[in-house]
């Protein structure tokens, strides 16, 4: 099952949009779109 972020990215790419273009349509920043697509970050992941 795809995550919300994967669905956003998949649809954005199907529409041939950049993160910047999607952000403009959503009245937000490219960084916010990137964060949605990346999904939640777990504290301490990869620090072993």
C-alpha distance matrix in Angstrom:
0.0 3.8 6.6 9.6 11.6 9.6 9.9 13.5 14.3 13.1 15.1 18.0 18.3 18.3 21.1 22.8 23.2 23.9 22.7 26.4 26.4 23.3 24.9 28.2 26.7 25.1 28.3 26.9 27.0 25.2 24.7 22.8 20.5 20.0 19.3 16.6 14.9 15.6 14.2 16.3 18.8 19.8 23.5 24.9 22.0 23.7 27.1 28.2
3.8 0.0 3.8 6.6 8.0 5.8 6.4 9.9 10.6 9.7 11.9 14.5 15.0 15.4 18.0 19.5 19.7 20.2 19.0 22.6 22.7 19.7 21.3 24.5 23.2 21.7 24.9 23.4 23.4 21.5 21.1 19.3 16.8 16.4 16.0 13.2 11.3 12.3 11.4 14.1 16.7 18.3 22.1 23.7 20.8 22.5 25.9 27.5
6.6 3.8 0.0 3.8 5.3 5.1 6.3 8.7 10.0 10.5 12.3 14.2 15.4 16.4 18.4 19.9 19.3 19.3 17.4 20.9 21.4 18.2 19.1 22.6 21.5 19.5 22.5 20.7 20.7 19.2 18.3 16.3 14.2 13.9 12.9 10.1 8.8 9.7 8.1 10.6 13.6 15.4 19.2 21.1 18.6 20.7 23.9 25.8
9.6 6.6 3.8 0.0 3.8 5.5 5.1 6.2 8.7 9.8 10.6 12.2 14.3 15.3 16.6 18.3 17.2 17.4 15.3 18.5 18.7 15.3 16.1 19.4 18.1 16.0 19.0 17.4 17.9 16.8 16.3 13.8 11.7 12.2 11.3 7.8 7.5 9.5 7.9 10.6 14.1 16.5 20.0 22.5 20.3 22.6 25.6 27.9
11.6 8.0 5.3 3.8 0.0 3.8 5.4 5.1 6.2 8.5 10.0 10.5 12.3 14.1 15.4 16.4 15.1 14.6 12.3 15.7 16.5 13.4 14.0 17.6 17.0 15.0 17.8 15.8 15.5 13.8 13.2 11.3 9.0 8.8 8.3 5.3 3.8 6.1 5.7 9.3 12.2 15.2 18.6 20.8 18.5 20.5 23.6 26.1
9.6 5.8 5.1 5.5 3.8 0.0 3.8 5.5 5.2 6.0 8.5 9.8 10.5 12.1 14.2 15.1 14.6 14.6 13.2 16.9 17.4 14.6 16.0 19.5 18.6 17.3 20.4 18.6 18.1 15.9 15.7 14.4 11.5 10.9 11.3 8.8 6.1 8.0 8.5 12.1 14.5 17.1 20.7 22.4 19.7 21.2 24.6 26.8
9.9 6.4 6.3 5.1 5.4 3.8 0.0 3.8 5.5 5.1 6.1 8.4 9.9 10.4 12.3 14.1 13.8 14.6 13.6 17.0 16.6 13.5 15.5 18.5 17.0 15.9 19.3 18.2 18.4 16.6 17.1 15.2 12.1 12.6 13.2 10.0 8.1 11.0 11.0 14.5 17.4 20.1 23.6 25.7 23.1 24.8 28.1 30.4
13.5 9.9 8.7 6.2 5.1 5.5 3.8 0.0 3.8 5.5 5.3 6.0 8.6 9.9 10.7 12.3 11.1 11.6 10.2 13.4 13.1 9.9 11.7 14.7 13.4 12.3 15.6 14.5 14.8 13.1 13.9 12.0 8.7 9.9 10.9 7.8 6.4 10.0 10.5 14.1 17.0 20.1 23.4 25.6 23.4 25.1 28.3 30.9
14.3 10.6 10.0 8.7 6.2 5.2 5.5 3.8 0.0 3.8 5.5 5.0 6.1 8.5 9.9 10.3 9.5 9.6 8.7 12.4 12.5 10.1 12.1 15.2 14.6 14.1 17.1 15.6 15.0 12.5 13.4 12.5 8.9 8.9 10.9 8.8 5.9 9.1 10.9 14.7 16.9 20.1 23.3 25.1 22.6 23.8 27.1 29.7
13.1 9.7 10.5 9.8 8.5 6.0 5.1 5.5 3.8 0.0 3.8 5.5 5.3 6.1 8.7 9.8 10.3 11.5 11.6 15.1 14.5 12.3 15.0 17.7 16.6 16.5 19.8 18.8 18.5 16.0 17.1 16.2 12.6 12.7 14.6 12.2 9.4 12.2 13.7 17.5 19.8 22.7 26.1 27.7 24.9 26.0 29.4 31.7
15.1 11.9 12.3 10.6 10.0 8.5 6.1 5.3 5.5 3.8 0.0 3.8 5.4 5.0 6.2 8.6 8.9 11.0 11.3 14.3 12.9 10.4 13.6 15.7 13.9 14.2 17.7 17.4 17.7 15.7 17.5 16.2 12.5 13.7 15.6 12.9 10.9 14.4 15.5 19.2 21.9 24.9 28.3 30.2 27.7 29.0 32.4 34.8
18.0 14.5 14.2 12.2 10.5 9.8 8.4 6.0 5.0 5.5 3.8 0.0 3.8 5.5 5.2 6.3 5.4 7.2 7.7 10.6 9.3 7.3 10.6 12.7 11.5 12.2 15.4 14.9 14.8 12.6 14.7 14.0 10.2 11.4 14.1 12.0 10.1 13.6 15.4 19.0 21.4 24.8 27.8 29.7 27.3 28.5 31.7 34.5
18.3 15.0 15.4 14.3 12.3 10.5 9.9 8.6 6.1 5.3 5.4 3.8 0.0 3.8 5.3 4.7 5.8 7.5 9.2 12.2 11.2 10.2 13.4 15.4 14.7 15.7 18.6 18.0 17.3 14.5 16.5 16.5 12.7 13.0 15.9 14.3 11.6 14.6 16.9 20.6 22.5 25.8 28.8 30.4 27.7 28.4 31.8 34.3
18.3 15.4 16.4 15.3 14.1 12.1 10.4 9.9 8.5 6.1 5.0 5.5 3.8 0.0 3.8 5.4 7.7 10.5 12.4 15.1 13.3 12.1 15.7 17.3 15.8 17.1 20.3 20.2 20.1 17.7 19.9 19.4 15.6 16.3 19.0 16.8 14.4 17.5 19.3 23.1 25.4 28.5 31.7 33.3 30.5 31.4 34.8 37.2
21.1 18.0 18.4 16.6 15.4 14.2 12.3 10.7 9.9 8.7 6.2 5.2 5.3 3.8 0.0 3.8 5.5 9.0 11.2 13.1 10.6 9.8 13.6 14.5 12.8 14.7 17.8 18.2 18.4 16.3 19.1 18.6 14.9 16.3 19.1 17.1 15.3 18.7 20.5 24.2 26.5 29.9 32.9 34.8 32.3 33.3 36.6 39.2
22.8 19.5 19.9 18.3 16.4 15.1 14.1 12.3 10.3 9.8 8.6 6.3 4.7 5.4 3.8 0.0 3.8 6.8 9.9 11.6 9.6 10.0 13.5 14.4 13.7 15.8 18.4 18.4 17.8 15.3 18.1 18.4 14.8 15.6 18.9 17.6 15.4 18.4 20.9 24.5 26.4 29.8 32.7 34.3 31.7 32.4 35.6 38.3
23.2 19.7 19.3 17.2 15.1 14.6 13.8 11.1 9.5 10.3 8.9 5.4 5.8 7.7 5.5 3.8 0.0 3.8 6.6 7.9 5.9 6.4 9.8 10.7 10.5 12.5 14.8 14.8 14.1 11.8 14.9 15.1 11.7 12.9 16.3 15.2 13.6 16.7 19.1 22.6 24.4 28.0 30.6 32.5 30.3 31.1 34.1 37.0
23.9 20.2 19.3 17.4 14.6 14.6 14.6 11.6 9.6 11.5 11.0 7.2 7.5 10.5 9.0 6.8 3.8 0.0 3.8 5.2 5.1 6.3 8.5 10.0 11.0 12.5 14.1 13.3 11.8 8.9 11.9 12.9 9.9 10.4 14.0 13.8 12.2 14.8 17.6 20.9 22.3 26.0 28.3 30.0 28.0 28.7 31.5 34.6
22.7 19.0 17.4 15.3 12.3 13.2 13.6 10.2 8.7 11.6 11.3 7.7 9.2 12.4 11.2 9.9 6.6 3.8 0.0 3.8 5.5 5.2 6.0 8.6 10.0 10.4 11.9 10.3 8.5 5.5 8.3 9.1 6.2 7.0 10.5 10.5 9.6 12.1 14.7 17.7 19.1 22.9 25.1 27.0 25.3 26.3 28.9 32.1
26.4 22.6 20.9 18.5 15.7 16.9 17.0 13.4 12.4 15.1 14.3 10.6 12.2 15.1 13.1 11.6 7.9 5.2 3.8 0.0 3.8 5.5 5.1 6.3 8.9 9.9 10.3 9.1 7.2 5.0 8.7 9.9 8.2 9.4 12.7 13.1 12.9 15.2 17.6 20.3 21.6 25.3 27.2 29.2 27.8 28.8 31.2 34.6
26.4 22.7 21.4 18.7 16.5 17.4 16.6 13.1 12.5 14.5 12.9 9.3 11.2 13.3 10.6 9.6 5.9 5.1 5.5 3.8 0.0 3.8 5.4 5.2 6.5 8.8 9.9 10.1 9.5 8.2 11.9 12.2 9.9 12.0 15.1 14.6 14.3 17.2 19.4 22.3 24.1 27.8 30.0 32.2 30.6 31.7 34.3 37.5
23.3 19.7 18.2 15.3 13.4 14.6 13.5 9.9 10.1 12.3 10.4 7.3 10.2 12.1 9.8 10.0 6.4 6.3 5.2 5.5 3.8 0.0 3.8 5.4 5.2 6.3 8.6 8.5 8.8 7.8 11.0 10.3 7.5 10.3 12.9 11.7 11.7 15.0 16.6 19.6 21.8 25.5 27.9 30.3 28.7 30.1 32.8 36.0
24.9 21.3 19.1 16.1 14.0 16.0 15.5 11.7 12.1 15.0 13.6 10.6 13.4 15.7 13.6 13.5 9.8 8.5 6.0 5.1 5.4 3.8 0.0 3.8 5.4 5.0 5.9 5.0 5.2 5.3 8.5 7.6 6.2 9.3 11.4 10.9 11.9 14.7 16.1 18.5 20.5 24.2 26.2 28.8 27.6 29.2 31.6 34.9
28.2 24.5 22.6 19.4 17.6 19.5 18.5 14.7 15.2 17.7 15.7 12.7 15.4 17.3 14.5 14.4 10.7 10.0 8.6 6.3 5.2 5.4 3.8 0.0 3.8 5.4 5.0 6.2 7.1 8.1 11.5 11.0 10.0 13.0 15.1 14.6 15.7 18.5 19.9 22.2 24.2 27.9 29.8 32.4 31.3 32.9 35.1 38.5
26.7 23.2 21.5 18.1 17.0 18.6 17.0 13.4 14.6 16.6 13.9 11.5 14.7 15.8 12.8 13.7 10.5 11.0 10.0 8.9 6.5 5.2 5.4 3.8 0.0 3.8 5.6 7.8 9.9 10.7 13.8 12.5 10.9 14.3 16.2 14.8 15.8 19.1 20.1 22.6 25.1 28.7 30.9 33.7 32.4 34.2 36.6 39.9
25.1 21.7 19.5 16.0 15.0 17.3 15.9 12.3 14.1 16.5 14.2 12.2 15.7 17.1 14.7 15.8 12.5 12.5 10.4 9.9 8.8 6.3 5.0 5.4 3.8 0.0 3.8 5.5 8.4 9.9 12.2 10.0 9.0 12.8 13.8 12.3 14.1 17.2 17.6 19.8 22.4 25.9 28.0 31.0 30.0 32.1 34.3 37.7
28.3 24.9 22.5 19.0 17.8 20.4 19.3 15.6 17.1 19.8 17.7 15.4 18.6 20.3 17.8 18.4 14.8 14.1 11.9 10.3 9.9 8.6 5.9 5.0 5.6 3.8 0.0 3.8 7.1 9.8 12.0 10.2 10.5 13.9 14.9 14.2 16.3 18.9 19.4 21.2 23.4 26.9 28.6 31.6 30.9 33.0 35.0 38.4
26.9 23.4 20.7 17.4 15.8 18.6 18.2 14.5 15.6 18.8 17.4 14.9 18.0 20.2 18.2 18.4 14.8 13.3 10.3 9.1 10.1 8.5 5.0 6.2 7.8 5.5 3.8 0.0 3.8 6.9 8.4 6.6 7.7 10.9 11.5 11.5 13.8 15.9 16.5 18.1 20.0 23.5 25.1 28.0 27.4 29.5 31.3 34.8
27.0 23.4 20.7 17.9 15.5 18.1 18.4 14.8 15.0 18.5 17.7 14.8 17.3 20.1 18.4 17.8 14.1 11.8 8.5 7.2 9.5 8.8 5.2 7.1 9.9 8.4 7.1 3.8 0.0 3.8 5.3 5.3 6.6 8.7 10.0 11.0 12.8 14.4 15.7 17.3 18.6 22.2 23.5 26.2 25.5 27.2 29.0 32.6
25.2 21.5 19.2 16.8 13.8 15.9 16.6 13.1 12.5 16.0 15.7 12.6 14.5 17.7 16.3 15.3 11.8 8.9 5.5 5.0 8.2 7.8 5.3 8.1 10.7 9.9 9.8 6.9 3.8 0.0 3.8 5.4 5.2 6.1 8.6 9.9 10.6 12.2 14.3 16.4 17.4 21.2 22.7 25.0 23.9 25.2 27.3 30.8
24.7 21.1 18.3 16.3 13.2 15.7 17.1 13.9 13.4 17.1 17.5 14.7 16.5 19.9 19.1 18.1 14.9 11.9 8.3 8.7 11.9 11.0 8.5 11.5 13.8 12.2 12.0 8.4 5.3 3.8 0.0 3.8 5.5 5.0 6.1 8.7 9.8 10.3 12.2 13.6 14.2 17.9 19.2 21.5 20.7 22.1 24.0 27.5
22.8 19.3 16.3 13.8 11.3 14.4 15.2 12.0 12.5 16.2 16.2 14.0 16.5 19.4 18.6 18.4 15.1 12.9 9.1 9.9 12.2 10.3 7.6 11.0 12.5 10.0 10.2 6.6 5.3 5.4 3.8 0.0 3.8 5.3 5.0 6.3 8.7 9.8 10.6 12.0 13.5 17.2 18.8 21.6 20.9 22.8 24.8 28.3
20.5 16.8 14.2 11.7 9.0 11.5 12.1 8.7 8.9 12.6 12.5 10.2 12.7 15.6 14.9 14.8 11.7 9.9 6.2 8.2 9.9 7.5 6.2 10.0 10.9 9.0 10.5 7.7 6.6 5.2 5.5 3.8 0.0 3.8 5.4 5.1 6.3 8.6 10.0 12.5 14.4 18.2 20.4 22.9 21.6 23.3 25.7 29.0
20.0 16.4 13.9 12.2 8.8 10.9 12.6 9.9 8.9 12.7 13.7 11.4 13.0 16.3 16.3 15.6 12.9 10.4 7.0 9.4 12.0 10.3 9.3 13.0 14.3 12.8 13.9 10.9 8.7 6.1 5.0 5.3 3.8 0.0 3.8 5.4 5.1 6.0 8.6 11.1 12.2 16.0 18.1 20.2 18.6 20.0 22.5 25.8
19.3 16.0 12.9 11.3 8.3 11.3 13.2 10.9 10.9 14.6 15.6 14.1 15.9 19.0 19.1 18.9 16.3 14.0 10.5 12.7 15.1 12.9 11.4 15.1 16.2 13.8 14.9 11.5 10.0 8.6 6.1 5.0 5.4 3.8 0.0 3.8 5.4 5.1 6.1 7.8 9.1 12.9 15.0 17.5 16.3 18.3 20.5 23.8
16.6 13.2 10.1 7.8 5.3 8.8 10.0 7.8 8.8 12.2 12.9 12.0 14.3 16.8 17.1 17.6 15.2 13.8 10.5 13.1 14.6 11.7 10.9 14.6 14.8 12.3 14.2 11.5 11.0 9.9 8.7 6.3 5.1 5.4 3.8 0.0 3.8 5.5 5.3 8.0 10.6 14.1 16.9 19.6 18.1 20.3 22.8 25.9
14.9 11.3 8.8 7.5 3.8 6.1 8.1 6.4 5.9 9.4 10.9 10.1 11.6 14.4 15.3 15.4 13.6 12.2 9.6 12.9 14.3 11.7 11.9 15.7 15.8 14.1 16.3 13.8 12.8 10.6 9.8 8.7 6.3 5.1 5.4 3.8 0.0 3.8 5.5 9.1 11.3 14.7 17.7 19.8 17.7 19.4 22.3 25.2
15.6 12.3 9.7 9.5 6.1 8.0 11.0 10.0 9.1 12.2 14.4 13.6 14.6 17.5 18.7 18.4 16.7 14.8 12.1 15.2 17.2 15.0 14.7 18.5 19.1 17.2 18.9 15.9 14.4 12.2 10.3 9.8 8.6 6.0 5.1 5.5 3.8 0.0 3.8 6.8 8.0 11.4 14.3 16.2 13.9 15.6 18.5 21.4
14.2 11.4 8.1 7.9 5.7 8.5 11.0 10.5 10.9 13.7 15.5 15.4 16.9 19.3 20.5 20.9 19.1 17.6 14.7 17.6 19.4 16.6 16.1 19.9 20.1 17.6 19.4 16.5 15.7 14.3 12.2 10.6 10.0 8.6 6.1 5.3 5.5 3.8 0.0 3.8 6.5 9.6 12.9 15.3 13.4 15.8 18.5 21.2
16.3 14.1 10.6 10.6 9.3 12.1 14.5 14.1 14.7 17.5 19.2 19.0 20.6 23.1 24.2 24.5 22.6 20.9 17.7 20.3 22.3 19.6 18.5 22.2 22.6 19.8 21.2 18.1 17.3 16.4 13.6 12.0 12.5 11.1 7.8 8.0 9.1 6.8 3.8 0.0 3.8 6.4 9.6 12.4 11.2 14.2 16.4 19.2
18.8 16.7 13.6 14.1 12.2 14.5 17.4 17.0 16.9 19.8 21.9 21.4 22.5 25.4 26.5 26.4 24.4 22.3 19.1 21.6 24.1 21.8 20.5 24.2 25.1 22.4 23.4 20.0 18.6 17.4 14.2 13.5 14.4 12.2 9.1 10.6 11.3 8.0 6.5 3.8 0.0 3.8 6.4 9.0 7.9 10.9 12.8 15.8
19.8 18.3 15.4 16.5 15.2 17.1 20.1 20.1 20.1 22.7 24.9 24.8 25.8 28.5 29.9 29.8 28.0 26.0 22.9 25.3 27.8 25.5 24.2 27.9 28.7 25.9 26.9 23.5 22.2 21.2 17.9 17.2 18.2 16.0 12.9 14.1 14.7 11.4 9.6 6.4 3.8 0.0 3.8 6.3 5.7 9.3 10.7 13.3
23.5 22.1 19.2 20.0 18.6 20.7 23.6 23.4 23.3 26.1 28.3 27.8 28.8 31.7 32.9 32.7 30.6 28.3 25.1 27.2 30.0 27.9 26.2 29.8 30.9 28.0 28.6 25.1 23.5 22.7 19.2 18.8 20.4 18.1 15.0 16.9 17.7 14.3 12.9 9.6 6.4 3.8 0.0 3.7 5.6 9.0 9.0 11.8
24.9 23.7 21.1 22.5 20.8 22.4 25.7 25.6 25.1 27.7 30.2 29.7 30.4 33.3 34.8 34.3 32.5 30.0 27.0 29.2 32.2 30.3 28.8 32.4 33.7 31.0 31.6 28.0 26.2 25.0 21.5 21.6 22.9 20.2 17.5 19.6 19.8 16.2 15.3 12.4 9.0 6.3 3.7 0.0 3.8 6.2 5.4 8.1
22.0 20.8 18.6 20.3 18.5 19.7 23.1 23.4 22.6 24.9 27.7 27.3 27.7 30.5 32.3 31.7 30.3 28.0 25.3 27.8 30.6 28.7 27.6 31.3 32.4 30.0 30.9 27.4 25.5 23.9 20.7 20.9 21.6 18.6 16.3 18.1 17.7 13.9 13.4 11.2 7.9 5.7 5.6 3.8 0.0 3.8 5.5 8.0
23.7 22.5 20.7 22.6 20.5 21.2 24.8 25.1 23.8 26.0 29.0 28.5 28.4 31.4 33.3 32.4 31.1 28.7 26.3 28.8 31.7 30.1 29.2 32.9 34.2 32.1 33.0 29.5 27.2 25.2 22.1 22.8 23.3 20.0 18.3 20.3 19.4 15.6 15.8 14.2 10.9 9.3 9.0 6.2 3.8 0.0 3.8 5.9
27.1 25.9 23.9 25.6 23.6 24.6 28.1 28.3 27.1 29.4 32.4 31.7 31.8 34.8 36.6 35.6 34.1 31.5 28.9 31.2 34.3 32.8 31.6 35.1 36.6 34.3 35.0 31.3 29.0 27.3 24.0 24.8 25.7 22.5 20.5 22.8 22.3 18.5 18.5 16.4 12.8 10.7 9.0 5.4 5.5 3.8 0.0 3.8
28.2 27.5 25.8 27.9 26.1 26.8 30.4 30.9 29.7 31.7 34.8 34.5 34.3 37.2 39.2 38.3 37.0 34.6 32.1 34.6 37.5 36.0 34.9 38.5 39.9 37.7 38.4 34.8 32.6 30.8 27.5 28.3 29.0 25.8 23.8 25.9 25.2 21.4 21.2 19.2 15.8 13.3 11.8 8.1 8.0 5.9 3.8 0.0
